[in-house]
Amino acid sequence: MGEKTLDPCAIRADFPILAGRGPTSSHPLVYLDSASSAQRPQSVLDAMDDYYSTTHANVHRGVYAIAEEATRRYELARTTMGRFIGAPLPSKEIVFTKNGTEAINLVARTFGERLGSGDVIVLSEVEHHANLVPWLMLAESRGVELRYLPMREDFTIDLDGLDQVLEGAKLLAITGASNVLGNIPDLGPIIERAHALGALVLVDACQLVPHRRVNVAELDVDFLAATGHKMLGPTGIGVLYARAALLEAMPPFLGGGEMISDVRLDGFTTNEIPWKFEAGTPPIAEAIGLGAAVNYLESIGLEAIAEHERSLTSYAIAALTDAFKELTVFGPAPGGADRSGVISFAFGDVHPHDVAQILDEKGVCVRAGHHCAKPLMRALGVGATTRASLYLYNDEDDVDALIAGLGRVHELFA
């Protein structure tokens, strides 16, 4: 059998929003902002609607039929997500959070409780604020030292001094795929080296899990954060994977109902993992929607998605740079280091917000700004970029629409 291929035209039919037009444009909607938040297929919308219509009840509490069914669907979503990323114990090692940012904060506030002055955490210069600010907060409150892996001229993370930077470190927290540059580090050797030097590893995989096959057991990663809304699922649901032994040793993140097994006036006993970290009523419908999103991604195939993105990204970068000499792409060239479908660029001296506004008039949705990566913007020497991000429902026609819209930008500002 040949490799599974992807038909973006057929896939778009699964996404109701992509059949319409933008609210400010008579043009068909061209959605190129999936790195910010991906769209949802009908199957995800249906799964959440069915829960609300037939099965809504709180989980882990009622003994009546729909409460037990709600619990079953919620926990099925947990094991579905766990199997999707290769968790050895999917029912124990997946903690549902509000988003990927909360997942990283959970680690910073619980694992980080053990750290203090003299301890070291290693980050990279290309991190999203979600994998930077929690550690800056920890450095301020606990006195830990932060070290940084720099960015090379080719926009990849410089690993030449990895051993020196990791010396004495307790944790390496690194992106799995940059939301600005699109580069995807080869995590396996990095994690292996960090472990050899005594550091645990957290991967911010919010931009990786929706686009590449990830297996936490094969990578031997200790912590991994992901978020539902970037992988065709709903907002309001994130995921923390952590080794069971680490979760057992970490104190709870939030206090309240559900995260306890007993409460007395003089103290409490925590629940078993993963519920120890899920205080209060959880995002039940959102978890069910996330499970449906995983099923959809698996029906398409992560390998097919990755190959489609590689091909389309190569087409897009070549077409953009051929069409506009004033356009500069920030990120590795396709064909070399693995990269996602994130394409950040400067269009001469035109402010990214002006670029995005003119594109919106043509129905083309792109992101403009610092992309929650201000230190990286400073390293690039810019205040902001325009970012087009490609996913499984995009094709060459979408890229051509982007180029046509940028043609209008050129006319107005040339």
C-alpha positions in Angstrom: 0.0 0.0 0.0 1.2 3.5 -0.7 1.5 6.2 1.9 -1.7 7.9 3.0 -2.3 11.2 1.3 -4.4 14.2 2.3 -7.0 16.0 0.3 -7.4 19.5 1.7 -10.5 20.2 -0.4 -12.3 17.2 1.0 -11.1 18.1 4.5 -12.5 21.6 4.3 -15.9 20.2 3.8 -15.7 18.9 7.4 -15.2 22.4 8.8 -18.5 24.5 8.7 -16.7 27.9 9.1 -14.6 27.4 6.0 -17.6 27.3 3.8 -18.5 30.9 4.6 -17.1 34.3 4.2 -15.4 36.7 6.6 -17.7 39.2 8.3 -15.9 42.2 6.7 -15.3 40.7 3.3 -17.3 39.4 0.3 -14.4 37.0 -0.4 -14.4 33.3 0.6 -12.7 32.9 4.0 -9.0 31.9 3.8 -8.0 30.9 7.2 -4.2 31.2 7.8 -4.0 31.6 11.5 -4.1 28.0 12.8 -0.9 28.6 14.9 -3.1 30.9 17.0 -6.2 28.7 17.0 -7.2 26.0 14.6 -10.8 25.6 13.3 -13.1 22.7 14.5 -14.5 19.9 12.3 -18.2 19.0 12.5 -17.4 15.9 14.5 -15.9 17.9 17.4 -19.0 20.2 17.4 -21.3 17.2 17.3 -19.5 15.5 20.2 -19.8 18.5 22.5 -23.4 19.1 21.4 -24.4 15.5 22.0 -22.9 15.7 25.5 -24.9 18.8 26.3 -28.1 17.5 24.7 -28.1 14.0 26.2 -25.6 13.5 28.9 -24.8 16.7 30.8 -24.0 16.0 34.5 -21.0 16.5 36.7 -18.4 13.8 36.6 -17.0 11.5 39.4 -20.0 12.3 41.7 -23.4 11.2 40.7 -24.4 7.5 40.6 -27.3 8.0 38.2 -27.1 7.0 34.6 -26.2 10.2 32.8 -23.7 11.2 35.5 -21.9 7.8 35.0 -22.0 8.3 31.2 -20.6 11.8 31.5 -17.8 10.4 33.6 -17.2 7.6 31.1 -16.9 10.1 28.2 -14.7 12.4 30.2 -12.2 9.7 31.2 -12.4 8.2 27.7 -11.1 11.5 26.4 -8.2 11.3 28.8 -7.1 7.9 27.7 -7.7 8.9 24.1 -5.3 11.8 24.5 -2.9 9.7 26.4 -2.7 7.0 23.7 -2.4 9.7 21.0 0.9 10.9 22.5 2.1 7.5 23.6 1.7 7.9 27.4 2.6 4.6 29.1 -0.2 5.1 31.6 -2.8 7.1 29.7 -5.4 7.0 32.5 -2.9 8.3 35.1 -0.4 10.5 33.3 -2.7 13.0 31.6 -3.9 16.0 33.6 -6.5 18.2 32.0 -5.9 21.9 32.4 -7.4 25.1 31.1 -4.8 25.4 28.3 -1.1 24.7 27.6 -0.1 27.8 29.5 -1.8 26.5 32.7 -0.1 23.1 32.2 3.4 24.7 32.2 2.4 26.9 35.2 1.3 23.8 37.0 4.8 22.3 36.7 6.4 25.6 37.6 4.3 26.0 40.7 4.5 22.3 41.9 7.8 20.8 40.7 9.3 24.3 41.1 8.4 24.3 44.8 11.4 22.1 45.3 13.8 24.5 43.7 15.7 27.5 45.2 18.8 29.6 45.1 21.6 27.8 43.2 19.2 25.6 41.1 19.2 26.1 37.3 16.5 26.0 34.7 17.5 26.1 31.0 15.3 27.7 28.3 15.8 28.8 24.8 15.7 32.2 23.2 12.8 31.3 21.0 10.2 30.4 23.7 6.6 31.5 23.7 5.8 33.6 26.8 3.9 30.5 28.2 7.2 28.7 28.5 9.1 31.8 29.7 7.1 33.9 32.1 6.3 31.1 34.6 10.0 30.4 34.9 10.7 34.2 35.3 8.2 34.2 38.1 9.8 31.2 39.7 13.2 32.9 39.4 11.8 35.9 41.1 10.1 34.0 43.9 12.5 31.2 44.5 15.8 32.6 43.3 16.5 30.0 40.7 19.0 30.8 37.9 17.7 30.9 34.3 20.0 30.1 31.4 19.2 30.3 27.7 20.1 28.5 24.5 20.6 31.1 21.8 19.2 31.2 18.3 21.6 30.7 15.4 21.7 32.8 12.3 19.6 30.2 10.4 16.9 30.6 13.0 17.4 27.2 14.7 18.3 26.7 18.3 22.1 26.7 18.9 22.9 23.4 20.7 26.7 23.6 20.4 27.1 24.7 24.0 24.3 22.4 25.3 26.4 20.6 27.8 27.9 23.8 29.3 24.5 25.4 29.6 22.9 22.3 31.1 25.7 21.8 33.7 24.0 21.5 37.1 20.5 22.2 35.7 17.4 20.7 37.2 15.2 21.2 34.2 15.3 22.0 30.5 12.1 23.6 29.3 12.1 23.8 25.5 9.7 24.3 22.6 8.8 21.4 20.4 8.0 23.8 17.5 8.4 27.5 17.4 5.2 29.5 17.0 7.2 32.3 15.2 10.0 30.6 13.3 8.4 27.2 12.6 11.5 25.3 13.4 11.1 21.9 15.0 14.1 20.8 17.1 15.3 17.2 17.0 14.1 16.5 20.5 15.4 13.0 21.0 19.2 13.8 21.3 18.5 16.9 23.3 16.4 15.0 25.9 19.0 12.2 26.0 21.8 14.6 26.7 19.8 16.5 29.3 19.0 13.3 31.2 22.7 12.3 31.0 23.5 15.5 32.7 20.9 15.1 35.4 18.1 17.4 34.1 14.5 16.7 33.6 12.9 17.9 30.4 9.6 19.7 29.8 8.5 20.2 26.1 6.1 22.9 25.1 4.4 20.9 22.4 1.4 23.2 21.8 2.7 23.8 18.2 4.0 20.3 17.7 1.3 17.8 18.8 -1.2 19.0 16.1 1.3 18.6 13.3 3.7 15.8 14.0 3.5 12.3 15.5 4.6 12.6 19.1 5.4 9.7 21.4 6.4 10.7 24.9 7.7 7.2 25.8 10.0 7.1 22.7 11.2 10.6 23.4 11.7 9.8 27.1 10.3 13.2 28.0 9.3 14.0 31.6 6.7 16.7 31.1 4.8 17.7 27.9 2.2 20.5 27.5 -0.4 20.7 24.8 -3.6 22.6 24.1 -6.9 21.6 22.6 -7.7 24.7 20.5 -4.6 24.3 18.3 -5.3 20.7 17.4 -8.9 21.1 16.1 -10.4 20.9 19.6 -12.2 23.5 21.7 -10.8 26.3 23.7 -10.7 25.9 27.5 -8.9 22.6 27.5 -5.2 21.9 27.9 -3.1 18.8 28.6 -0.2 18.1 30.8 1.6 14.8 30.4 3.9 13.9 33.3 5.5 10.7 34.4 3.3 9.1 37.1 6.2 9.1 39.6 6.6 12.8 39.1 2.9 13.5 39.6 2.9 11.4 42.7 5.7 13.4 44.2 4.4 16.9 43.2 2.1 18.8 45.5 -1.4 19.7 44.3 -1.7 22.9 42.2 -5.1 24.1 43.2 -7.2 23.2 46.3 -10.9 22.4 46.5 -13.3 19.7 45.6 -12.4 16.6 43.6 -8.6 16.8 44.3 -9.0 15.4 47.8 -9.8 11.9 49.2 -10.5 13.3 52.7 -10.8 16.7 54.4 -10.7 17.5 58.1 -10.7 20.7 59.9 -7.0 20.3 60.6 -5.9 19.1 57.1 -6.6 17.0 54.0 -5.5 14.0 52.0 -5.0 14.4 48.3 -6.8 12.3 45.7 -5.0 9.8 43.4 -3.4 11.0 40.2 -4.4 12.6 37.9 -7.4 13.9 39.9 -5.1 15.3 42.5 -4.4 18.1 40.0 -8.0 18.7 38.8 -9.7 20.7 41.5 -13.4 21.6 41.0 -15.7 20.9 38.1 -13.5 20.1 35.1 -14.0 21.2 31.5 -16.1 18.2 30.7 -17.6 19.1 27.3 -14.2 20.5 26.2 -12.4 17.3 27.1 -15.0 15.3 25.1 -14.5 17.7 22.2 -10.7 17.2 22.5 -11.2 13.4 22.3 -13.2 13.9 19.1 -10.5 16.1 17.7 -7.9 13.4 18.4 -10.1 10.8 16.6 -10.4 13.2 13.6 -6.6 13.8 13.5 -6.0 10.0 13.6 -8.5 9.4 10.8 -6.5 11.8 8.6 -3.1 10.6 9.8 -0.3 12.7 11.3 2.2 11.5 8.8 -0.1 12.7 5.9 -0.6 16.0 7.7 3.2 16.5 8.2 3.9 15.7 4.5 1.1 18.0 3.3 2.5 20.8 5.5 6.1 20.3 4.3 5.0 20.5 0.6 2.7 23.4 1.1 5.1 25.4 3.2 7.8 24.9 0.5 5.4 26.1 -2.1 4.3 29.1 0.0 7.8 30.3 0.9 9.0 30.0 -2.7 6.0 31.8 -4.1 6.1 34.6 -1.5 9.8 35.4 -1.9 9.6 35.1 -5.7 6.6 37.5 -5.8 7.9 40.2 -3.5 11.5 41.2 -3.2 10.7 43.3 -0.1 9.4 40.3 1.8 11.7 38.7 4.4 10.8 35.3 5.9 12.0 34.7 9.5 12.6 31.0 9.9 14.6 28.0 8.5 14.4 27.4 4.8 12.2 24.4 3.9 14.1 21.3 2.8 16.7 21.6 5.6 15.7 21.5 9.2 12.2 20.2 9.8 9.8 23.1 10.1 6.1 23.5 10.6 3.7 25.5 8.4 4.4 28.7 10.4 5.6 31.5 8.1 6.5 34.8 9.8 7.6 37.6 7.6 8.3 41.3 7.2 6.8 43.1 4.2 9.3 45.9 3.7 8.6 48.8 6.0 4.9 48.1 6.1 3.6 47.6 9.7 2.3 44.0 10.2 -1.0 45.4 11.4 -1.5 47.3 8.2 -0.7 44.1 6.2 -3.2 42.1 8.2 -5.9 44.6 7.9 -5.6 44.8 4.1 -5.5 41.0 3.8 -8.7 40.9 6.0 -10.5 42.9 3.3 -9.7 40.1 0.9 -11.0 37.5 3.4 -7.4 36.3 4.3 -6.9 35.8 8.0 -3.3 36.1 9.3 -1.8 37.1 12.6 0.1 40.4 13.2 2.1 41.2 16.3 4.8 39.9 18.6 3.1 36.4 18.9 3.7 36.2 22.6 7.5 36.0 22.0 8.9 39.5 22.7 12.4 38.4 23.5 12.5 36.5 20.2 11.2 39.7 18.4 14.1 41.6 19.9 16.6 39.0 18.8 15.2 39.2 15.3 15.5 43.0 15.4 11.8 43.7 14.8 8.8 44.8 16.9 6.3 42.5 15.2 5.8 40.2 12.2 3.0 39.1 10.0 2.4 35.4 10.4 0.6 33.0 8.1 0.2 29.5 9.4 -0.8 26.5 7.3 -2.7 23.4 8.4 -4.4 20.3 7.0 -7.3 22.3 5.4 -5.1 24.8 3.5 -3.9 24.3 -0.1 -2.1 26.2 -2.8 -5.2 28.3 -3.6 -5.0 29.7 -0.1 -1.4 30.6 -0.6 -2.3 32.2 -3.9 -5.0 34.3 -2.2 -2.4 35.4 0.3 -0.1 36.5 -2.5 -2.9 38.3 -4.2 -3.8 40.2 -1.0 -0.1 41.1 -0.5 -0.2 42.5 -4.1 -2.8 45.0 -2.9 -0.5 45.8 0.1 2.3 46.5 -2.4 0.1 48.7 -4.5 -0.9 50.8 -1.5 2.5 51.2 0.1 5.0 51.0 -2.8 
